[in-house]
């Protein structure tokens, strides 16, 4: 056990055994780096994960009814990065999907983010786009400085829309009033003066046609990659020779919480399979003011699966549980910087991903960070150059340990062109 909180000293990988790189975590950050290091540098990589599956929080599976669901809540892929999208397209076909969200406010289901239709229907008006700009300007509160999430919203849309759409949702999500949170929390949600009701406007919006887990299986299928599940890295880090560690777990846990625990918000999920074809008209419905849950997502909107039944998930924010969301407050950022300074002194470990950098990254941002880290490690680790591996999805063989039972069910998922050519 690495009870000191310092990196275990690397043991030189033997020519016929051991590993060049130990990757801690089989989510996006760990899997991308494992694939790149194995396929591009010919390095031997061991990936371990405490969970019984690959894919991290993006892991998906089929429930007892044969419906493809996301156990850890909805994961909707979107990006403006052609590099990230092209990279992932090597391991999956895509189903074009543009996410739409409605918010339950004052007895109506209204488009979210707030747009022209939201305001017109809420207030019984018939504003044009130009009039919408003037209306929001008249509602907005003029502030000398914008420091908190509350400031961010009221300075753009005013107090009434803030109370109806943001305050209650934020209080449930974070367990704190928006006035106690950094402005970045609500800066992520735009306000539109047109009728665009898409939740995201990124260039590439699509879902892996056969699901995220199948994509991860193909990513980790390289013969130089070995995967150990149900395994804490501290149980094995001294058992196998390795040269470098890629760590994607919580940075405070790596250092044995020597400066204190970094605060996170977690989620509790209630999944329901319903004996009906559809449950709601869009992928997600938010409940900013009613009920203990924040939102309900119906997976068939995301997957496009044809099935007589449907599956939904209710999300309940909570303090205890898996770490999902770093809490954006100045004192937490200062605590993270203490761990960051320690990490910079560990020469044989790369800290990558949400938990290791205490930042709320979207999936594409984690992939981009991992690709950037690979370029740095390429110079550091070198390795014997490897011939590029054939990466076309139709030629890849899924990892046998996690692919069983998926092929038959995937027949119910829609087909889409390769490389996201149908994405908008």
N, C-alpha and C positions, 0 to 999 in steps of 0.2 A: 504494500500500500504506500502511496506517495503522500505520507502524512505531513510532510514539510510544506506542501503547497508549491514547491519548486519543481521544474521539469525534471523528469527522470533523465539521467544521462543516456544518450543514445548508445546503442551497442551496434558496432559495425555489422551490416548485413552479410551473412555468409554467402559465398558464391552459389552454393546449392541449397540454401535455406535462408530463413529469415525474410525480412521485408525492407525495402528502401523507405517506405512511408507508412506510418500508422495514421489512419484517418478516423477521428472520433466523431461519429454521427453520420447517418446515411440519408440525411435530407438533401436539399438542393446544394448547399455549399460543399458538403463532403462528397457527394456523388459526382458533381461536376469536376472537382479537383482529382478525385480518384480516376475518373475516366481520362482526363487530360494527361495526367502523369503516366498512366499505363499505356495509353495509345500513342502518345506523342514522344515520350522519352523512354519507353520500354521499361519503366520501373515496376518493381513488384510492390503491390499495395494491399494492405490489410485494412478493411473497413469494419469497424465494430459499432454496435448501437445497443443501447439499453432496452429498447423496445423490441417486440417480437416481429417487426416488419421493417422494410425499407421505406424511404419516401418522407420521413419526418411527419410534420403536420399535414403535408400535402397527400399523404397516403390515402388511397381510396380502395374500396372493396365492394363485393356484392353481398347484400344482406340475404336473409333466409328466403325472401320472396324473389330473389334474382334481380333486385334493383341495385344499380351502381350508386353508392353513397360515399360521402366524405365524412368519416367518423369524427374528424376534428373541425367540423364546420366548413362552409363553402370556400373553395379556393378557385378564384376566377382569374385566368391568365390574361394579362394585357401588358403591352410594352411599346415604347417608341424606338427601341433599339433593334435595328436590323441584325446586328451581330448576335444578340441574345436569341432572337427568334430563329435565325438561320441555324445557330448551334443546336438548339433544342429540336429543330425540325429533322435533324439526323436520327432522332430516336422515336419520333412519333409522327403520325398523320394528324391533321388538325380538323376539328369541326368548327366552322365559323360561329361565333356567339358574341352578341353584344348584350351586356347585362343591363337590366332595367330594375329599378327599385321604386316602390310606392311607400309613402309614409301615411300612417293612420292618424289623422289630425282633425279634430272637430267633427267626427263622424264621417269623414270623407277619406278616400284613398287618393293621395295627391303625389304627383311626380317628385322624386328626389334624385339629384339635387334640385333646389328651387329653380323653376324656370317660369316662362311667361304663363303657361297653362296653370301652374301651381298657384300663382298669385291671382289670376283671373277667376279661377274656380273657388278659391278660398274666400275672396272678398266680393264675389259676384260682380266683377268688372269685365271690361272688354278692351284692355289696354293693347296697344301695338308695341312692337319691340322698342321703338323710340320712346314711347310713353313709359315703358317699363323702367328704362334707365332713370328717367326723371322721378318716377315713383320711388324707386329704391333710394335715390339720393335724398328725397324728402324724408324718408323713414330713418336713414342712417344717422347715428349720433357722431358728432365731430369730437374726436379725442386728440389730445396733444401727443399721446404716445400709445402704441398698441403693445401690451406686454402679456396679456392673458388670452385664453380662448374666448372668454366673454367679450373682451375688447375687440378681438378679431371679427366676431360675428356682428355685434351691434354697430361697429363702424362701417359695415357693408350693407346690412339689411335692416337695422333697427331693432328695437326691443321686442316688438310683438312677434315677429317671425323668429327671433331668437328664442323666445319663450315657448313657442308652439313646436318648433322643429329641432332645436339644439339643446336647450338646457336640460330637459328631462332625460334625453338620450345620453348625454354626456355624463350626467350624475349617475345613471345606472351603469354605464360602461366603465367608468373610472372610479366610482365610489367617492368622487370629489366634485365640488362645484366647479363649473368652467372658470370661475374667477380665481381658482387655485391651480390651474393648469397652464402650461406654456401655450403660447399662441399657435404653435405648430399643430396642435391637435385638431383644431377646426379649420386651419388653413388648407388642409387637404381636400375639403369639400367645396367645390366652386358654386357660384350663383350665375345663372344664365339669363340673358334677356331675350332669347329665342325659344323655340319649342323643342329643342333637342332634349329628349328624355333619356338618353343613354347615360349610364352611371359613369362610364369612362369614355374618353375621346381619343385614346391612343391609336396609333397607326395600325398596330397588330392586336386584334382581339379574337381569341380562339381558345378552344378547349382541346386537350389531347383526345383524339377520337376514341381510343381504347382505354382511356383513363390515365391518371398520373402514375399509378403503380407499374403499369406495363411500360411506361416511358422510363421509369427508374430501372426496371429489370433490364431493359435494353442498354441503358447507360452503363450498368455494372456487369455486363455480360463478357467483358474482355477477359481473356484467359489469365492475364497478370493480376486480376483483382480477386481477392478472397473476401468473403463477407461472414462476419460472426454476429448473430443477433442474440438478444437476451444477455448481452455482455457489457458490463461496466469496464471501461478501458483500464481502470486502476487494477482490475483483476488480472490483466494480461500484459501490461506494459513492460513488466520485467521478465516475461516468459519468452518473448520473441525478440530477436535482434531487429533493430530498426534505426534508420538514419535521421529521419525528420518526422515530426508529428504535425498533422493538420487538426486543430481542435475547434469544434463548432458548438460545444456545449456552453453553459453559463460561465462567464469569465470569473465570477466571484467564487463559484464552486471549485474551479481549477486551483485557485489560491486559498482554498479551505476557509473562505469567508473571513480572512484575517482583518479586513477593514469593515466588516459588517455585510449583511445581505443586501443586494440590490433589489428594490421593490419591483414587483410585476403584478399586473392584473391577469387573472385567469378566466376561464370559461367553463361552464358546465353545460353539456349538451343533452337534450332529450330528443331522441329519434322516434318517429312514429311512421309505421307503414299503414296506409289507409286503403280501404277497399273501394277506391274510385280512381278514375283515370287522371283527373286533375284536381288540385286543391286551391290554387290561386292563379291569377292571370299573369303574374311576372315571377322572375326568379326569387326575389326577396321582398318582403313587406316589413318595414320598420315600425316599431311601436314606441315613439319617443315619450309618451305621457301615460300610457296605460300598461298594466301588467308588470310582472317582475322581469320578463324577458325583453330583450332589445329588438329581436328580429326573428322572422320565420323564413326559411329558405326551402323551396321545393326543388329537388335535385334534377328532376326530369327536364326542367327548363335548361339546366346547364349541360346535361349529357345528351339531350335529344333522344333518349331511349324510348322505344315504343313498348308499352307494358300496360296491362289492364289495371294494375295498382299504382300507387304513387308513394313516395317517401318524403317526409319533411323533417326538419330539425329546428328546434327551439333553442335559442342561445341565452343563457343566464350568466351574466358577469359575476365574478366572485373573487375573493382575495386568495383563497387556497386552491392549489391544484397546479397543473403544468404551467410553466411560465410562458405567457403569450405576448403581453404588451408591456414593454418598459414604460414606467410611469414618468412622463416628461415634466419634471420639476427641477429647478436649479440645484437643489441639494443632492438630487440623485445623479445629475450630470457630474457634479463635483466628486461624488463617491466613485463613479465609474472612472474618472480620470486617475484616481489612485491606482485602480487595477490596471488601467491602460499603461501607466508608467512602469508597473511591474512587468507587464507582458512584453514591453519593448526591451527589457533586459534579458529575456529568455531567447537565446539565439537559435535554438533548434525546434521551435514551435511557431506555427502560423495560426493566428486567431482569426477565424473567418465566420461570417454569418450573423444573424440577428442576435443570438444569445451571447456570442463571443465578443461582440462589439457594442452590445446594449443599445441597439437602434432598431426602430420599427421599419424594416425594409419590406417592400413588396417582393414577390417571388423573382421578378426579372432583375431587381436590384441585387438580390443575393447571387444570382447567376453571373451578373456583370462583375460583382466583387470577386467571385471565385475565378473567373477568367482572368481578371487583372492580377490576382494572386498567383495564378499559374505562370503568367509571363515573368513574374519576379522569381519564382522558384525555378523556372527553366534555367536561368543563369546560375542560380545557386547550387542546384542539385545535379545539373548536367544530365548524365545518363547516356547510355548508348542509344543513338538515334534509332527510332523504330519506323518501319514502313507504316503509312497510314492504314488504319483498319477500315474495311468496308463498313460504312455506317448507314447505308440505305435501310430504312425501317423494315422493308420486306425481306431483307437478307439476314437480319439479326435474329438470334435464337434467344428467347427469354430465359432468364435464370430459372433452372428447374425448381429451386426451393420455394419460389413464390408464384410461379405461373400456373400451377395446377388448377384446373377447374374454371379458368377464365375464358377459354376459347369459345365454348358453346354459348356462353352468355353474351360475349361480345358481338355475336351475330345480330343482336337486337339493337346495336348502336349504329347510327347512320355513317355512311362512308363519305370521306371528303378527300380532295386532291392532296397530294404530297406537298410538303414545304410551304403550307399555308397560302397557296395561290388563290384560295377563295376568301381569305381573310380581308377585312376592310379596315 
